[in-house]
Amino acid sequence: MNSEIKFKNVAELYQRLLPALKSKVREIHKKGFTFIHEEDIWNYLKTYKWTSSRSLDLGEMVNDIFCLEIKELDFYVKDELKKYHRDIKQEEI
């Protein structure tokens, strides 16, 4: 009997992990990092942790979410925000 859970796509996996992501965000917000969101955790782990891993299971991914160091995530989000460029809309009104 194969108890391995398969996902059709990344969006389905994200939805499955969303309760853990939301729980971690609540913990992070309580510590004053209110600018961090579920997407930030997902993007950080997807880019820096899960890309190099093979055959991850759901339990390992949830563990990665809950064991993530807030300072690492804080640096990542602030670095990503530096890349964001706001433009002034200069079209006629």
N, CA, C and O atoms as a GROMACS GRO file, in nm:
protein
  372
    1MET      N    1   0.083  -0.118   0.000
    1MET     CA    2   0.000   0.000   0.000
    1MET      C    3   0.088   0.125   0.000
    1MET      O    4   0.175   0.141   0.086
    2ASN      N    5   0.066   0.213  -0.095
    2ASN     CA    6   0.144   0.335  -0.108
    2ASN      C    7   0.069   0.449  -0.040
    2ASN      O    8  -0.038   0.489  -0.085
    3SER      N    9   0.127   0.502   0.067
    3SER     CA   10   0.061   0.610   0.141
    3SER      C   11   0.112   0.748   0.098
    3SER      O   12   0.080   0.849   0.160
    4GLU      N   13   0.193   0.751  -0.008
    4GLU     CA   14   0.249   0.877  -0.057
    4GLU      C   15   0.138   0.964  -0.118
    4GLU      O   16   0.057   0.915  -0.197
    5ILE      N   17   0.136   1.091  -0.081
    5ILE     CA   18   0.036   1.184  -0.133
    5ILE      C   19   0.093   1.250  -0.257
    5ILE      O   20   0.205   1.301  -0.256
    6LYS      N   21   0.017   1.250  -0.363
    6LYS     CA   22   0.058   1.312  -0.490
    6LYS      C   23  -0.026   1.437  -0.512
    6LYS      O   24  -0.143   1.442  -0.476
    7PHE      N   25   0.036   1.537  -0.573
    7PHE     CA   26  -0.033   1.661  -0.604
    7PHE      C   27  -0.029   1.683  -0.754
    7PHE      O   28   0.072   1.654  -0.820
    8LYS      N   29  -0.140   1.732  -0.809
    8LYS     CA   30  -0.151   1.755  -0.952
    8LYS      C   31  -0.064   1.870  -0.999
    8LYS      O   32  -0.012   1.869  -1.110
    9ASN      N   33  -0.049   1.971  -0.912
    9ASN     CA   34   0.028   2.089  -0.949
    9ASN      C   35   0.075   2.162  -0.824
    9ASN      O   36   0.039   2.126  -0.712
   10VAL      N   37   0.156   2.264  -0.845
   10VAL     CA   38   0.212   2.340  -0.733
   10VAL      C   39   0.103   2.415  -0.657
   10VAL      O   40   0.111   2.428  -0.535
   11ALA      N   41   0.002   2.463  -0.728
   11ALA     CA   42  -0.108   2.535  -0.662
   11ALA      C   43  -0.180   2.444  -0.562
   11ALA      O   44  -0.218   2.489  -0.454
   12GLU      N   45  -0.199   2.320  -0.597
   12GLU     CA   46  -0.265   2.224  -0.507
   12GLU      C   47  -0.178   2.198  -0.383
   12GLU      O   48  -0.229   2.189  -0.272
   13LEU      N   49  -0.048   2.186  -0.404
   13LEU     CA   50   0.045   2.168  -0.292
   13LEU      C   51   0.041   2.290  -0.200
   13LEU      O   52   0.038   2.276  -0.078
   14TYR      N   53   0.042   2.409  -0.259
   14TYR     CA   54   0.035   2.533  -0.180
   14TYR      C   55  -0.091   2.534  -0.094
   14TYR      O   56  -0.085   2.567   0.024
   15GLN      N   57  -0.203   2.498  -0.152
   15GLN     CA   58  -0.330   2.496  -0.077
   15GLN      C   59  -0.323   2.396   0.039
   15GLN      O   60  -0.378   2.421   0.146
   16ARG      N   61  -0.258   2.286   0.016
   16ARG     CA   62  -0.245   2.184   0.121
   16ARG      C   63  -0.157   2.233   0.236
   16ARG      O   64  -0.180   2.199   0.352
   17LEU      N   65  -0.055   2.313   0.203
   17LEU     CA   66   0.036   2.366   0.304
   17LEU      C   67  -0.013   2.496   0.368
   17LEU      O   68   0.045   2.542   0.466
   18LEU      N   69  -0.117   2.555   0.313
   18LEU     CA   70  -0.165   2.685   0.359
   18LEU      C   71  -0.197   2.691   0.509
   18LEU      O   72  -0.164   2.791   0.572
   19PRO      N   73  -0.260   2.590   0.569
   19PRO     CA   74  -0.282   2.598   0.715
   19PRO      C   75  -0.152   2.612   0.795
   19PRO      O   76  -0.148   2.688   0.892
   20ALA      N   77  -0.048   2.541   0.756
   20ALA     CA   78   0.081   2.553   0.825
   20ALA      C   79   0.142   2.691   0.800
   20ALA      O   80   0.198   2.752   0.891
   21LEU      N   81   0.130   2.740   0.678
   21LEU     CA   82   0.182   2.872   0.645
   21LEU      C   83   0.111   2.980   0.726
   21LEU      O   84   0.176   3.072   0.778
   22LYS      N   85  -0.021   2.970   0.737
   22LYS     CA   86  -0.099   3.068   0.814
   22LYS      C   87  -0.061   3.064   0.962
   22LYS      O   88  -0.051   3.168   1.026
   23SER      N   89  -0.041   2.945   1.015
   23SER     CA   90  -0.003   2.930   1.154
   23SER      C   91   0.133   2.996   1.180
   23SER      O   92   0.151   3.066   1.280
   24LYS      N   93   0.228   2.973   1.090
   24LYS     CA   94   0.360   3.034   1.105
   24LYS      C   95   0.352   3.186   1.095
   24LYS      O   96   0.421   3.256   1.169
   25VAL      N   97   0.268   3.237   1.006
   25VAL     CA   98   0.252   3.382   0.991
   25VAL      C   99   0.195   3.442   1.119
   25VAL      O  100   0.238   3.549   1.161
   26ARG      N  101   0.099   3.375   1.182
   26ARG     CA  102   0.044   3.425   1.310
   26ARG      C  103   0.156   3.436   1.415
   26ARG      O  104   0.164   3.535   1.488
   27GLU      N  105   0.240   3.334   1.421
   27GLU     CA  106   0.353   3.336   1.515
   27GLU      C  107   0.448   3.453   1.483
   27GLU      O  108   0.492   3.524   1.574
   28ILE      N  109   0.478   3.472   1.356
   28ILE     CA  110   0.568   3.579   1.313
   28ILE      C  111   0.508   3.716   1.343
   28ILE      O  112   0.579   3.806   1.388
   29HIS      N  113   0.379   3.732   1.317
   29HIS     CA  114   0.313   3.860   1.344
   29HIS      C  115   0.315   3.894   1.493
   29HIS      O  116   0.331   4.011   1.530
   30LYS      N  117   0.299   3.794   1.578
   30LYS     CA  118   0.304   3.817   1.723
   30LYS      C  119   0.439   3.871   1.767
   30LYS      O  120   0.450   3.938   1.869
   31LYS      N  121   0.542   3.841   1.690
   31LYS     CA  122   0.677   3.888   1.722
   31LYS      C  123   0.709   4.022   1.656
   31LYS      O  124   0.822   4.070   1.663
   32GLY      N  125   0.608   4.082   1.590
   32GLY     CA  126   0.624   4.216   1.536
   32GLY      C  127   0.659   4.226   1.389
   32GLY      O  128   0.676   4.336   1.338
   33PHE      N  129   0.671   4.115   1.322
   33PHE     CA  130   0.706   4.115   1.180
   33PHE      C  131   0.578   4.108   1.096
   33PHE      O  132   0.554   4.010   1.026
   34THR      N  133   0.499   4.213   1.104
   34THR     CA  134   0.365   4.211   1.043
   34THR      C  135   0.366   4.226   0.891
   34THR      O  136   0.262   4.210   0.827
   35PHE      N  137   0.480   4.255   0.833
   35PHE     CA  138   0.489   4.270   0.688
   35PHE      C  139   0.515   4.138   0.617
   35PHE      O  140   0.517   4.134   0.494
   36ILE      N  141   0.535   4.030   0.690
   36ILE     CA  142   0.562   3.898   0.632
   36ILE      C  143   0.429   3.824   0.613
   36ILE      O  144   0.344   3.823   0.702
   37HIS      N  145   0.413   3.762   0.496
   37HIS     CA  146   0.290   3.692   0.460
   37HIS      C  147   0.319   3.548   0.421
   37HIS      O  148   0.435   3.508   0.406
   38GLU      N  149   0.213   3.471   0.405
   38GLU     CA  150   0.225   3.331   0.367
   38GLU      C  151   0.308   3.313   0.240
   38GLU      O  152   0.390   3.221   0.230
   39GLU      N  153   0.286   3.400   0.144
   39GLU     CA  154   0.356   3.391   0.016
   39GLU      C  155   0.507   3.408   0.035
   39GLU      O  156   0.586   3.347  -0.037
   40ASP      N  157   0.546   3.491   0.131
   40ASP     CA  158   0.688   3.512   0.156
   40ASP      C  159   0.755   3.385   0.207
   40ASP      O  160   0.864   3.350   0.163
   41ILE      N  161   0.687   3.316   0.298
   41ILE     CA  162   0.742   3.190   0.351
   41ILE      C  163   0.752   3.088   0.239
   41ILE      O  164   0.855   3.024   0.222
   42TRP      N  165   0.646   3.073   0.162
   42TRP     CA  166   0.643   2.980   0.050
   42TRP      C  167   0.756   3.010  -0.048
   42TRP      O  168   0.832   2.920  -0.085
   43ASN      N  169   0.768   3.136  -0.090
   43ASN     CA  170   0.869   3.173  -0.189
   43ASN      C  171   1.011   3.152  -0.136
   43ASN      O  172   1.099   3.106  -0.209
   44TYR      N  173   1.032   3.185  -0.010
   44TYR     CA  174   1.165   3.165   0.050
   44TYR      C  175   1.202   3.016   0.050
   44TYR      O  176   1.309   2.978   0.003
   45LEU      N  177   1.113   2.934   0.104
   45LEU     CA  178   1.143   2.791   0.112
   45LEU      C  179   1.154   2.728  -0.027
   45LEU      O  180   1.241   2.644  -0.050
   46LYS      N  181   1.067   2.768  -0.116
   46LYS     CA  182   1.070   2.713  -0.253
   46LYS      C  183   1.202   2.749  -0.321
   46LYS      O  184   1.259   2.667  -0.394
   47THR      N  185   1.251   2.868  -0.299
   47THR     CA  186   1.373   2.914  -0.363
   47THR      C  187   1.500   2.860  -0.297
   47THR      O  188   1.592   2.817  -0.366
   48TYR      N  189   1.504   2.862  -0.164
   48TYR     CA  190   1.629   2.832  -0.095
   48TYR      C  191   1.637   2.695  -0.028
   48TYR      O  192   1.746   2.649   0.004
   49LYS      N  193   1.525   2.631  -0.007
   49LYS     CA  194   1.529   2.504   0.065
   49LYS      C  195   1.480   2.387  -0.023
   49LYS      O  196   1.549   2.286  -0.036
   50TRP      N  197   1.365   2.403  -0.081
   50TRP     CA  198   1.303   2.291  -0.151
   50TRP      C  199   1.356   2.268  -0.291
   50TRP      O  200   1.343   2.158  -0.344
   51THR      N  201   1.415   2.368  -0.353
   51THR     CA  202   1.468   2.352  -0.488
   51THR      C  203   1.579   2.248  -0.491
   51THR      O  204   1.588   2.170  -0.586
   52SER      N  205   1.662   2.248  -0.390
   52SER     CA  206   1.775   2.155  -0.387
   52SER      C  207   1.740   2.019  -0.326
   52SER      O  208   1.822   1.928  -0.326
   53SER      N  209   1.620   2.006  -0.273
   53SER     CA  210   1.578   1.881  -0.210
   53SER      C  211   1.508   1.791  -0.311
   53SER      O  212   1.444   1.839  -0.405
   54ARG      N  213   1.521   1.663  -0.291
   54ARG     CA  214   1.455   1.565  -0.377
   54ARG      C  215   1.363   1.478  -0.293
   54ARG      O  216   1.393   1.445  -0.178
   55SER      N  217   1.252   1.441  -0.351
   55SER     CA  218   1.156   1.350  -0.287
   55SER      C  219   1.108   1.399  -0.151
   55SER      O  220   1.100   1.323  -0.055
   56LEU      N  221   1.077   1.526  -0.144
   56LEU     CA  222   1.021   1.581  -0.021
   56LEU      C  223   0.883   1.523   0.004
   56LEU      O  224   0.805   1.503  -0.089
   57ASP      N  225   0.854   1.497   0.130
   57ASP     CA  226   0.717   1.460   0.161
   57ASP      C  227   0.649   1.574   0.235
   57ASP      O  228   0.715   1.667   0.280
   58LEU      N  229   0.520   1.565   0.247
   58LEU     CA  230   0.440   1.673   0.306
   58LEU      C  231   0.485   1.704   0.450
   58LEU      O  232   0.492   1.820   0.489
   59GLY      N  233   0.514   1.602   0.526
   59GLY     CA  234   0.558   1.620   0.664
   59GLY      C  235   0.688   1.699   0.674
   59GLY      O  236   0.703   1.784   0.762
   60GLU      N  237   0.782   1.672   0.584
   60GLU     CA  238   0.909   1.745   0.583
   60GLU      C  239   0.886   1.892   0.547
   60GLU      O  240   0.950   1.981   0.603
   61MET      N  241   0.796   1.916   0.456
   61MET     CA  242   0.767   2.053   0.416
   61MET      C  243   0.702   2.131   0.530
   61MET      O  244   0.736   2.247   0.554
   62VAL      N  245   0.608   2.068   0.599
   62VAL     CA  246   0.544   2.133   0.714
   62VAL      C  247   0.649   2.160   0.821
   62VAL      O  248   0.649   2.266   0.883
   63ASN      N  249   0.738   2.065   0.844
   63ASN     CA  250   0.845   2.084   0.942
   63ASN      C  251   0.935   2.202   0.903
   63ASN      O  252   0.973   2.281   0.989
   64ASP      N  253   0.967   2.214   0.776
   64ASP     CA  254   1.047   2.327   0.728
   64ASP      C  255   0.978   2.460   0.756
   64ASP      O  256   1.042   2.558   0.792
   65ILE      N  257   0.847   2.462   0.738
   65ILE     CA  258   0.770   2.584   0.764
   65ILE      C  259   0.779   2.622   0.911
   65ILE      O  260   0.808   2.737   0.944
   66PHE      N  261   0.754   2.527   1.000
   66PHE     CA  262   0.752   2.557   1.143
   66PHE      C  263   0.891   2.581   1.202
   66PHE      O  264   0.903   2.649   1.304
   67CYS      N  265   0.996   2.527   1.139
   67CYS     CA  266   1.132   2.544   1.191
   67CYS      C  267   1.206   2.661   1.127
   67CYS      O  268   1.322   2.686   1.160
   68LEU      N  269   1.142   2.731   1.039
   68LEU     CA  270   1.206   2.842   0.970
   68LEU      C  271   1.242   2.954   1.067
   68LEU      O  272   1.160   2.997   1.148
   69GLU      N  273   1.366   2.998   1.058
   69GLU     CA  274   1.414   3.108   1.142
   69GLU      C  275   1.354   3.240   1.092
   69GLU      O  276   1.363   3.270   0.973
   70ILE      N  277   1.294   3.315   1.180
   70ILE     CA  278   1.228   3.441   1.143
   70ILE      C  279   1.330   3.540   1.088
   70ILE      O  280   1.299   3.612   0.993
   71LYS      N  281   1.448   3.547   1.145
   71LYS     CA  282   1.550   3.641   1.099
   71LYS      C  283   1.588   3.614   0.953
   71LYS      O  284   1.605   3.708   0.875
   72GLU      N  285   1.603   3.487   0.916
   72GLU     CA  286   1.635   3.451   0.777
   72GLU      C  287   1.526   3.501   0.684
   72GLU      O  288   1.553   3.560   0.579
   73LEU      N  289   1.404   3.478   0.724
   73LEU     CA  290   1.289   3.520   0.644
   73LEU      C  291   1.281   3.672   0.636
   73LEU      O  292   1.250   3.728   0.531
   74ASP      N  293   1.308   3.739   0.747
   74ASP     CA  294   1.308   3.885   0.752
   74ASP      C  295   1.409   3.942   0.652
   74ASP      O  296   1.376   4.033   0.576
   75PHE      N  297   1.531   3.888   0.650
   75PHE     CA  298   1.632   3.934   0.554
   75PHE      C  299   1.587   3.911   0.411
   75PHE      O  300   1.604   3.996   0.324
   76TYR      N  301   1.529   3.793   0.387
   76TYR     CA  302   1.482   3.760   0.252
   76TYR      C  303   1.375   3.858   0.205
   76TYR      O  304   1.384   3.911   0.094
   77VAL      N  305   1.275   3.883   0.288
   77VAL     CA  306   1.164   3.971   0.250
   77VAL      C  307   1.214   4.113   0.228
   77VAL      O  308   1.175   4.178   0.130
   78LYS      N  309   1.299   4.162   0.316
   78LYS     CA  310   1.353   4.297   0.300
   78LYS      C  311   1.437   4.308   0.173
   78LYS      O  312   1.434   4.411   0.106
   79ASP      N  313   1.510   4.204   0.140
   79ASP     CA  314   1.590   4.204   0.017
   79ASP      C  315   1.498   4.204  -0.105
   79ASP      O  316   1.526   4.274  -0.203
   80GLU      N  317   1.390   4.128  -0.100
   80GLU     CA  318   1.294   4.126  -0.210
   80GLU      C  319   1.226   4.263  -0.226
   80GLU      O  320   1.202   4.307  -0.338
   81LEU      N  321   1.197   4.328  -0.115
   81LEU     CA  322   1.133   4.459  -0.121
   81LEU      C  323   1.226   4.563  -0.183
   81LEU      O  324   1.179   4.658  -0.247
   82LYS      N  325   1.357   4.548  -0.165
   82LYS     CA  326   1.453   4.640  -0.227
   82LYS      C  327   1.445   4.633  -0.380
   82LYS      O  328   1.473   4.731  -0.448
   83LYS      N  329   1.408   4.517  -0.431
   83LYS     CA  330   1.400   4.497  -0.576
   83LYS      C  331   1.274   4.559  -0.635
   83LYS      O  332   1.265   4.583  -0.755
   84TYR      N  333   1.177   4.585  -0.549
   84TYR     CA  334   1.050   4.640  -0.594
   84TYR      C  335   1.067   4.788  -0.622
   84TYR      O  336   1.121   4.862  -0.539
   85HIS      N  337   1.022   4.830  -0.737
   85HIS     CA  338   1.038   4.969  -0.777
   85HIS      C  339   0.900   5.029  -0.802
   85HIS      O  340   0.823   4.979  -0.884
   86ARG      N  341   0.871   5.136  -0.732
   86ARG     CA  342   0.743   5.204  -0.751
   86ARG      C  343   0.762   5.313  -0.855
   86ARG      O  344   0.856   5.392  -0.848
   87ASP      N  345   0.672   5.317  -0.950
   87ASP     CA  346   0.674   5.418  -1.054
   87ASP      C  347   0.564   5.520  -1.030
   87ASP      O  348   0.457   5.486  -0.980
   88ILE      N  349   0.590   5.641  -1.066
   88ILE     CA  350   0.489   5.747  -1.060
   88ILE      C  351   0.415   5.744  -1.192
   88ILE      O  352   0.477   5.752  -1.298
   89LYS      N  353   0.284   5.734  -1.186
   89LYS     CA  354   0.202   5.737  -1.306
   89LYS      C  355   0.198   5.881  -1.358
   89LYS      O  356   0.149   5.970  -1.288
   90GLN      N  357   0.248   5.904  -1.477
   90GLN     CA  358   0.261   6.040  -1.527
   90GLN      C  359   0.167   6.068  -1.644
   90GLN      O  360   0.184   6.167  -1.715
   91GLU      N  361   0.068   5.980  -1.664
   91GLU     CA  362  -0.027   6.007  -1.771
   91GLU      C  363  -0.115   6.127  -1.733
   91GLU      O  364  -0.129   6.162  -1.616
   92GLU      N  365  -0.172   6.187  -1.832
   92GLU     CA  366  -0.264   6.300  -1.808
   92GLU      C  367  -0.383   6.252  -1.728
   92GLU      O  368  -0.428   6.138  -1.742
   93ILE      N  369  -0.435   6.341  -1.645
   93ILE     CA  370  -0.553   6.309  -1.564
   93ILE      C  371  -0.678   6.350  -1.639
   93ILE      O  372  -0.789   6.333  -1.589
   0.00000   0.00000   0.00000
